[in-house]
Amino acid sequence: TLQTIKKCIVAIKGPLTTPVGGGFRSLNVTLRQVLDLYACVRPVKWIPGTPSPVKYPEKVNMVVFRENTEDVYAGIEYPAGSKEAKKLIEFIKENFGKEIREDSGIGIKPISKFGTYRLVRKAIKYALENGYPSVTLVHKGNIMKYTEGAFRNWGYELAKFSDKIVFESEIFEKYPDGVPEGIVIIKDRIADAMFQWALLRPEDYSILATTNLNGDYLSDALAAQVGGLGMAPGANVGDGYAIFEATHGSAPKYAGLDKVNPSSLILSGKMMLEYIGWKEAGELIWKALTKTIQQKIVTYDLARQLEGAKEVKCSEFAEAIIKNIYEEE
């Protein structure tokens, strides 16, 4: 599989299951690290007609850029009582005078300048190329000053590479009459506060660049505002390869039942088409999917939330989208 992806450069895949506990390494994390897919890109935009728990889901139009290879997801983790954990506990005690309980599992959280630079650069370039007005660095640097705080500082440092950016703190000095079109505002928010702002003022945020764990939490929380993970696409992108995938789990209990909502994977396919330059094809899929949902022809997860909906199978939902594609052409 890896050799095929390396040959084709671009791939699309379904969800993979990793058991909780037991020492199994995540296949998704392995793919990201082996192929150096350092940016997890998760667009979050409401499709009109989709049920949502918030009053104004149309205000949500964000893209999360999550660093994919570092942080506590780096895989440097040892179980309680293991010789590796004991060595690290002893090393920290002897060299730094910090006490850690002997029955602790140990994980290491690396955040590098290199990893931060390339993630933030990709986020800013995406904003400039696609007309987004801002990039927000999301971090917990008020507590983790030398990892997430460094992410924030390095992000601002890197942002100086372009003359098309302005820091939020400089806006009134540089642009007293308003920020001109084509200029991207760089700002930062503490991670826990960002969850609040995502609900209260989603229209103030467009691109979010963040660390691995924060990005995992944020992208799922944002997806809930536009209908859930079943409506949220995603991609893992590097400088060489790109893998597009549904953002939800594998749901093995539904395997073979022709039941689940395929929208996440379909929208990931739309992302893939746009990535290779087929923007018109991607737009056609978006319009056809939107029309199908507005017709209330939906799978079970949406049907139970939509009054007057026609519940259909996964395959029938796909057929309805295809029909609408032909009508859009």
Secondary structure, DSSP 8 states (H G I E B T S, - for coil): -HHHHHHHSEEEE------SSTT---HHHHHHHHTT--EEEEEEE--TT---SSS-GGG-EEEEEEE-SSGGGSS-EE-TT-HHHHHHHHHHHHHH-----TT--EE-----HHHHHHHHHHHHHHHHHHT--EEEEEE-TTTSTTTHHHHHHHHHHHHTT-TTEEEGGGHHHH-TT---TT-EEEEEEEHHHHHHHHHH-GGG--EEEE-HHHHHHHHHHHHHHTT-GGG-EEEEE-SS-EEEEESS---GGGTTSS-S--HHHHHHHHHHHHHTT-HHHHHHHHHHHHHHHHTTEE-HHHHTTSTT-EE--HHHHHHHHHHHHHHH-
